[in-house]
Amino acid sequence: MKLSIIIPVYNEEATVEKLVELVESVAVPTEKELVIVDDCSRDRTREILGELKIRHPNIRLVFHEKNQGKGAALRAGFAAAAGDILLIQDADLEYDPREYPRLLAPILDGHADVVFGSRFLGGGPHRVVFFWHYVGNKILTTLSNMMTNLNLTDMEVCYKVFRREVMRGITIRENRFGFEPEITAKVARGRWRIYEVPISYYGRDYSEGKKITWKDGFRALWCVVKYRFAS
C-alpha cells in the first residue's frame, strides 16, 4: 500500500523546504510519495524543489506554466499520484505532518473511505488568529452540512484524506478554494464513509503569506449551493 501526499505550492520559498523535511520524517505504516505541484511560483520555490528532488527520490514534481489556483494544483496532483491513499498537505506549515498517523488510522483500520481533519474538535494547539475567518468557516460548514446532510465541524480544513477509489469517480472543476465545498459535496453524494479527527492548527496571518481572501469566501458560498446539484 502507498500513501501519496499531494502538496500544492505557490510562492512558498520560506516554508517549503522545512515542510518537505517534516513530511519525510514522519513514520507511517505505508510506502510514501510526495506529489508536489508548483502553481507557477515567482520566487525561489522551483529552485528549492529541484534541490529537494535530488535529496528525496520519492518526490514527484509537477509544474504549472500559468498560475491557476489550489484546486487546479490538486487536480494535477491527484492525476499524477500513484498511491492507494491520497492526502492533501498545504506547504505553509499551518498543519502538522506529525498528525498523519491519526488521519490515516480510520482508513487503515477499515472504518473510513474519507477522513477530514478538524481544527474545532480540540485536538491540540490552535493559534488564535482571525475572528471573521472563524465565523465565515462556521457559516460555510453549516450551509454545506445543510446541503449534504453531513455533520462536519470543519469543511474548509486542508487535511482531507481519500481512498483512491473515492477520487476515481470524481472530477474536480474548481480551480481555486472552491475545491473544499465541491469535494465535500461530491464525496457526500457518493455515500462514502466519512470520518473526522481532531488536529492542531498553526495559522498564519497575511504578513506571513496567507492567501485566501473574502472573494474566495463568496466563491465558496456559491460552490456550496452549486455542487449540491452539479456533477
C-alpha positions as CSV (number, residue, x, y, z in Angstrom):
1,M,0.0,0.0,0.0
2,K,1.3,3.5,-0.9
3,L,0.4,6.9,0.5
4,S,0.5,9.9,-1.9
5,I,0.8,13.3,-0.2
6,I,-0.4,16.0,-2.5
7,I,1.2,19.3,-1.9
8,P,0.1,22.4,-3.9
9,V,2.7,25.2,-3.6
10,Y,2.7,28.8,-4.8
11,N,5.5,31.2,-3.7
12,E,6.4,29.2,-0.6
13,E,10.2,29.6,-0.6
14,A,10.2,30.4,3.1
15,T,8.5,27.2,4.2
16,V,8.5,24.5,1.5
17,E,11.9,23.0,2.4
18,K,11.0,22.7,6.1
19,L,7.6,21.3,5.2
20,V,9.1,18.6,3.0
21,E,11.7,17.6,5.6
22,L,8.9,17.3,8.2
23,V,6.8,15.2,5.8
24,E,9.7,12.9,5.1
25,S,10.5,12.5,8.8
26,V,7.0,11.2,9.7
27,A,6.8,7.5,10.1
28,V,3.6,6.0,8.5
29,P,2.7,2.3,8.1
30,T,2.8,2.5,4.3
31,E,5.2,3.4,1.4
32,K,5.1,7.2,0.9
33,E,5.5,9.5,-2.1
34,L,5.3,13.3,-2.2
35,V,3.5,14.8,-5.2
36,I,4.4,18.5,-5.2
37,V,2.6,20.8,-7.7
38,D,4.1,24.2,-8.2
39,D,1.4,26.5,-9.4
40,C,3.8,28.9,-11.3
41,S,5.7,30.3,-8.4
42,R,7.5,33.6,-9.0
43,D,10.0,33.3,-6.1
44,R,12.7,30.6,-5.5
45,T,10.2,27.8,-4.8
46,R,11.0,25.9,-8.1
47,E,14.7,26.1,-7.5
48,I,14.3,24.7,-3.9
49,L,12.0,21.9,-5.2
50,G,14.7,20.9,-7.7
51,E,17.2,20.6,-4.8
52,L,14.8,18.7,-2.7
53,K,14.1,16.2,-5.5
54,I,17.8,15.3,-5.6
55,R,17.8,14.6,-1.9
56,H,14.5,12.8,-1.9
57,P,13.9,10.5,-4.9
58,N,10.3,9.7,-3.7
59,I,9.3,13.3,-4.7
60,R,7.3,13.7,-7.9
61,L,7.2,17.2,-9.3
62,V,4.5,18.8,-11.4
63,F,5.0,22.4,-12.8
64,H,2.3,24.7,-14.0
65,E,3.4,27.3,-16.5
66,K,0.4,29.6,-15.5
67,N,-0.9,30.3,-12.1
68,Q,-4.3,28.5,-11.8
69,G,-5.2,28.1,-8.2
70,K,-5.2,25.5,-5.4
71,G,-8.0,23.4,-6.9
72,A,-6.2,23.2,-10.3
73,A,-3.0,22.2,-8.5
74,L,-4.8,19.5,-6.6
75,R,-6.4,18.2,-9.7
76,A,-3.0,17.8,-11.3
77,G,-1.6,16.2,-8.2
78,F,-4.4,13.6,-8.0
79,A,-3.8,12.8,-11.6
80,A,0.0,12.3,-11.0
81,A,-0.3,10.3,-7.8
82,A,0.3,6.6,-7.7
83,G,-0.9,5.9,-4.1
84,D,-3.7,3.9,-2.8
85,I,-4.4,6.7,-0.3
86,L,-4.3,10.4,-1.2
87,L,-3.7,13.0,1.5
88,I,-3.7,16.8,1.0
89,Q,-1.0,18.9,2.6
90,D,-0.5,22.6,2.4
91,A,3.1,23.9,2.2
92,D,2.7,26.8,4.6
93,L,3.3,25.0,7.9
94,E,-0.2,25.7,9.3
95,Y,-0.8,22.0,9.5
96,D,1.5,19.5,11.2
97,P,2.5,16.3,9.2
98,R,3.2,14.5,12.5
99,E,-0.6,14.0,12.7
100,Y,-0.6,11.7,9.6
101,P,-1.0,8.5,11.7
102,R,-4.1,10.0,13.3
103,L,-5.6,11.0,9.9
104,L,-4.8,7.6,8.3
105,A,-6.0,5.4,11.2
106,P,-9.7,5.3,10.3
107,I,-8.9,4.3,6.7
108,L,-6.2,1.8,7.6
109,D,-8.4,0.2,10.2
110,G,-11.1,-0.3,7.6
111,H,-13.7,2.1,9.0
112,A,-13.5,5.1,6.6
113,D,-13.2,5.9,2.9
114,V,-12.6,9.6,3.6
115,V,-11.1,11.4,6.6
116,F,-11.4,15.2,7.3
117,G,-9.2,16.8,9.9
118,S,-11.0,19.3,12.2
119,R,-9.5,22.3,13.9
120,F,-12.5,22.6,16.2
121,L,-12.6,19.2,17.9
122,G,-9.9,20.0,20.5
123,G,-7.1,18.0,19.1
124,G,-4.1,20.2,20.1
125,P,-2.6,23.7,19.8
126,H,-4.7,26.2,17.9
127,R,-3.3,29.6,17.0
128,V,-5.7,32.5,17.8
129,V,-6.0,34.5,14.6
130,F,-9.0,35.9,12.7
131,F,-12.4,36.1,14.2
132,W,-14.2,36.7,10.9
133,H,-12.4,33.8,9.2
134,Y,-13.7,31.6,12.0
135,V,-17.3,33.0,11.6
136,G,-17.1,32.5,7.8
137,N,-15.8,29.0,8.2
138,K,-18.7,28.1,10.6
139,I,-21.3,29.6,8.2
140,L,-19.8,27.8,5.2
141,T,-19.6,24.5,7.1
142,T,-23.2,24.8,8.3
143,L,-24.6,25.6,4.9
144,S,-22.5,22.7,3.4
145,N,-23.9,20.4,6.0
146,M,-27.5,21.5,5.2
147,M,-26.9,20.8,1.5
148,T,-25.1,17.4,2.1
149,N,-26.8,16.1,5.2
150,L,-23.4,15.7,6.9
151,N,-22.4,16.9,10.3
152,L,-18.9,18.1,9.7
153,T,-17.3,20.6,12.0
154,D,-14.7,21.9,9.6
155,M,-15.5,21.6,5.9
156,E,-12.8,24.2,4.9
157,V,-9.9,22.3,6.5
158,C,-6.8,21.5,4.4
159,Y,-6.4,17.9,5.8
160,K,-8.6,15.6,3.7
161,V,-7.6,12.0,3.1
162,F,-9.2,9.7,0.4
163,R,-9.0,6.1,-0.6
164,R,-8.1,6.2,-4.3
165,E,-11.4,4.6,-5.2
166,V,-13.2,7.7,-4.0
167,M,-11.4,10.1,-6.3
168,R,-11.7,7.8,-9.4
169,G,-15.3,8.7,-9.7
170,I,-14.9,12.5,-9.1
171,T,-13.9,15.3,-11.5
172,I,-12.6,18.4,-9.8
173,R,-13.9,21.5,-11.6
174,E,-13.0,24.3,-9.2
175,N,-9.6,26.0,-9.8
176,R,-9.2,27.9,-6.5
177,F,-10.5,27.5,-3.0
178,G,-14.0,26.4,-4.2
179,F,-12.4,23.0,-4.2
180,E,-13.3,22.5,-0.5
181,P,-17.1,22.7,-0.8
182,E,-17.0,20.9,-4.2
183,I,-15.1,17.9,-2.9
184,T,-17.3,17.7,0.2
185,A,-20.5,17.7,-1.8
186,K,-19.2,15.1,-4.2
187,V,-18.0,12.6,-1.5
188,A,-21.3,13.1,0.3
189,R,-23.2,12.3,-2.9
190,G,-21.1,9.2,-3.3
191,R,-22.2,8.0,0.1
192,W,-18.7,7.2,1.2
193,R,-17.9,6.6,4.8
194,I,-16.6,9.9,6.2
195,Y,-14.8,10.4,9.5
196,E,-13.4,13.4,11.3
197,V,-10.4,13.5,13.6
198,P,-9.1,16.4,15.7
199,I,-5.9,18.2,14.5
200,S,-3.8,21.1,15.6
201,Y,-3.6,24.4,13.7
202,Y,-0.7,26.8,13.4
203,G,-2.4,29.6,11.5
204,R,-0.5,32.4,9.8
205,D,-1.6,36.0,9.0
206,Y,-1.4,37.9,5.7
207,S,2.0,39.3,6.6
208,E,3.2,35.7,6.8
209,G,1.8,34.8,3.4
210,K,-1.8,33.7,3.9
211,K,-3.6,33.8,0.5
212,I,-7.3,33.2,1.0
213,T,-9.4,36.3,0.8
214,W,-13.1,37.4,1.2
215,K,-13.6,36.9,-2.5
216,D,-12.7,33.2,-2.1
217,G,-15.3,33.1,0.7
218,F,-18.0,34.3,-1.6
219,R,-17.0,31.8,-4.3
220,A,-17.1,29.0,-1.7
221,L,-20.6,30.1,-0.7
222,W,-21.7,29.8,-4.4
223,C,-20.0,26.4,-4.6
224,V,-21.9,25.1,-1.6
225,V,-25.1,25.7,-3.5
226,K,-23.8,24.8,-6.9
227,Y,-22.4,21.4,-6.1
228,R,-25.5,20.4,-4.2
229,F,-26.8,19.7,-7.7
230,A,-23.9,19.9,-10.3
231,S,-21.6,17.0,-11.0
